[in-house]
Amino acid sequence: VQLQAFGGGLVQAGGSLRLSCAASGRTVSSCAMAWFRQAPGKEREFVATIIRSGLGTYYTDSVKGRFTISRDNAKNTVYLQMNSLKPEDTAVYYCAADLGFGLRIGINEYGYWGQGTLVTVSS
């Protein structure tokens, strides 16, 4: 599975961005898909996932109610809609995929990674 993430940029606090992750080599509907992020000087952390069936999503507490993960099977793309952005959301965001079933929130549970896209939120 090859993943390409894009859509990052500079935004003011309170603003919105939508990240996209285009997949090839495998359909997103046959994968668990997730977004992780890594802030400067910090470890990569889980942000959101949509399970393989597409019937469930899960978010880290700090983004609940602000971020929404979704997928478009026709475009073979996964999105992360980010609203009410905060400076602490500043990070490089990575999309990830895995062929497994069930809820997967650990870095080691994902076998395929895209390149990161930088999101910078100014105060």
Secondary structure as a PSIPRED ss2 file (coil, helix, strand):
# PSIPRED VFORMAT (PSIPRED V4.0)

   1 V C   1.000  0.000  0.000
   2 Q E   0.000  0.000  1.000
   3 L E   0.000  0.000  1.000
   4 Q E   0.000  0.000  1.000
   5 A E   0.000  0.000  1.000
   6 F E   0.000  0.000  1.000
   7 G C   1.000  0.000  0.000
   8 G C   1.000  0.000  0.000
   9 G E   0.000  0.000  1.000
  10 L E   0.000  0.000  1.000
  11 V E   0.000  0.000  1.000
  12 Q E   0.000  0.000  1.000
  13 A C   1.000  0.000  0.000
  14 G C   1.000  0.000  0.000
  15 G C   1.000  0.000  0.000
  16 S C   1.000  0.000  0.000
  17 L E   0.000  0.000  1.000
  18 R E   0.000  0.000  1.000
  19 L E   0.000  0.000  1.000
  20 S E   0.000  0.000  1.000
  21 C E   0.000  0.000  1.000
  22 A E   0.000  0.000  1.000
  23 A E   0.000  0.000  1.000
  24 S E   0.000  0.000  1.000
  25 G C   1.000  0.000  0.000
  26 R C   1.000  0.000  0.000
  27 T C   1.000  0.000  0.000
  28 V H   0.000  1.000  0.000
  29 S H   0.000  1.000  0.000
  30 S H   0.000  1.000  0.000
  31 C C   1.000  0.000  0.000
  32 A E   0.000  0.000  1.000
  33 M E   0.000  0.000  1.000
  34 A E   0.000  0.000  1.000
  35 W E   0.000  0.000  1.000
  36 F E   0.000  0.000  1.000
  37 R E   0.000  0.000  1.000
  38 Q E   0.000  0.000  1.000
  39 A C   1.000  0.000  0.000
  40 P C   1.000  0.000  0.000
  41 G C   1.000  0.000  0.000
  42 K C   1.000  0.000  0.000
  43 E C   1.000  0.000  0.000
  44 R C   1.000  0.000  0.000
  45 E E   0.000  0.000  1.000
  46 F E   0.000  0.000  1.000
  47 V E   0.000  0.000  1.000
  48 A E   0.000  0.000  1.000
  49 T E   0.000  0.000  1.000
  50 I E   0.000  0.000  1.000
  51 I C   1.000  0.000  0.000
  52 R C   1.000  0.000  0.000
  53 S C   1.000  0.000  0.000
  54 G C   1.000  0.000  0.000
  55 L C   1.000  0.000  0.000
  56 G C   1.000  0.000  0.000
  57 T E   0.000  0.000  1.000
  58 Y E   0.000  0.000  1.000
  59 Y E   0.000  0.000  1.000
  60 T C   1.000  0.000  0.000
  61 D H   0.000  1.000  0.000
  62 S H   0.000  1.000  0.000
  63 V H   0.000  1.000  0.000
  64 K C   1.000  0.000  0.000
  65 G C   1.000  0.000  0.000
  66 R C   1.000  0.000  0.000
  67 F E   0.000  0.000  1.000
  68 T E   0.000  0.000  1.000
  69 I E   0.000  0.000  1.000
  70 S E   0.000  0.000  1.000
  71 R E   0.000  0.000  1.000
  72 D E   0.000  0.000  1.000
  73 N C   1.000  0.000  0.000
  74 A C   1.000  0.000  0.000
  75 K C   1.000  0.000  0.000
  76 N C   1.000  0.000  0.000
  77 T E   0.000  0.000  1.000
  78 V E   0.000  0.000  1.000
  79 Y E   0.000  0.000  1.000
  80 L E   0.000  0.000  1.000
  81 Q E   0.000  0.000  1.000
  82 M E   0.000  0.000  1.000
  83 N C   1.000  0.000  0.000
  84 S C   1.000  0.000  0.000
  85 L C   1.000  0.000  0.000
  86 K C   1.000  0.000  0.000
  87 P H   0.000  1.000  0.000
  88 E H   0.000  1.000  0.000
  89 D H   0.000  1.000  0.000
  90 T C   1.000  0.000  0.000
  91 A E   0.000  0.000  1.000
  92 V E   0.000  0.000  1.000
  93 Y E   0.000  0.000  1.000
  94 Y E   0.000  0.000  1.000
  95 C E   0.000  0.000  1.000
  96 A E   0.000  0.000  1.000
  97 A E   0.000  0.000  1.000
  98 D E   0.000  0.000  1.000
  99 L C   1.000  0.000  0.000
 100 G C   1.000  0.000  0.000
 101 F C   1.000  0.000  0.000
 102 G C   1.000  0.000  0.000
 103 L C   1.000  0.000  0.000
 104 R C   1.000  0.000  0.000
 105 I C   1.000  0.000  0.000
 106 G C   1.000  0.000  0.000
 107 I H   0.000  1.000  0.000
 108 N H   0.000  1.000  0.000
 109 E H   0.000  1.000  0.000
 110 Y C   1.000  0.000  0.000
 111 G C   1.000  0.000  0.000
 112 Y E   0.000  0.000  1.000
 113 W E   0.000  0.000  1.000
 114 G C   1.000  0.000  0.000
 115 Q C   1.000  0.000  0.000
 116 G C   1.000  0.000  0.000
 117 T E   0.000  0.000  1.000
 118 L E   0.000  0.000  1.000
 119 V E   0.000  0.000  1.000
 120 T E   0.000  0.000  1.000
 121 V E   0.000  0.000  1.000
 122 S E   0.000  0.000  1.000
 123 S C   1.000  0.000  0.000
